[in-house]
């Protein structure tokens, strides 16, 4: 749904619920819409909201790098008079002031996916992915693939999100401590689009044929690396371990060795549960941390992974 000539958003208001004035409406604002990562969060939120008679105002920027778009979505939600906000920040620093403004309006906020640097407490809670564990998973998978010796390129390092920055730190610390014969020979900062990340990977492959594996720390960098490896016909020779992306077919074929998935479906459920507790003046937890899952060809069709990728609007 286009809401402005300047930027576009996708909006679903009170979807699959009855919209009564007496029913509280919660704004759920992911980083973007239309991706497996965030639509799974949507269904998780909707399951809990439907069970508790709550309405959901679901709106997001069309691009994951549109910080200003997300700030405007949040401002619009507040103007609409929502009773709560669940938000997955595009970047941490720019969203601090808008979230603080919502709190000043006595609107409870649950932040999903990254720490804003605001202290949790009354009206503010966090639902986070265990990024430290995710970095460890990536490092240990690479060590397994390379039998403890070789070279690695790391793509998608971001200083704008504490979550991604922690992935990078944990990855390199674990490699240093547990696999000293594996060297990180290339690092690149996160770029906003898949095509830009692909260009970075293409330059890497053109200049450095000695890289044995790539760890891509975001959805965009994982896709970009995969497209470049495919173009250079290197998907078998150079192993790719990614994060967050939603291309299932390359995992099934082995073109992408593995992806570390956030359990955004579970995060959505947890966030909506915390919000419901806040609305009923129960004291919610200030922080919930969920574990990521390493998804490979071997476990792609497991019940655990199917639940993480759950896009069913209502539980059976």
Protein Blocks (a to p, Z undefined) as FASTA:
>chain_A
ZZbfkbccdddehihiacdfklccdddddfbehiaklmmmmmmmmmmmmmnopacddddd
fbfklmklmmmmmmmmmmnopabdcdddfbfklmmmmmmmmmmnopacddehiaehiacd
ehiacddddfklmmmmmmmmmmmmnnopacdddehiafkbmklmmmmmmmmmmmmmmmmm
bccfbdcdddfbfklmmmmmmmmmmmmmkbfbdcdfbfklmmmmmmmmmmnopmmmpccd
dehiacfklmmnomambacdddfklmmmmmmmmmmmmmnopacdfbdcdddddddfklmm
gmklmmmmpcbfbdZZ
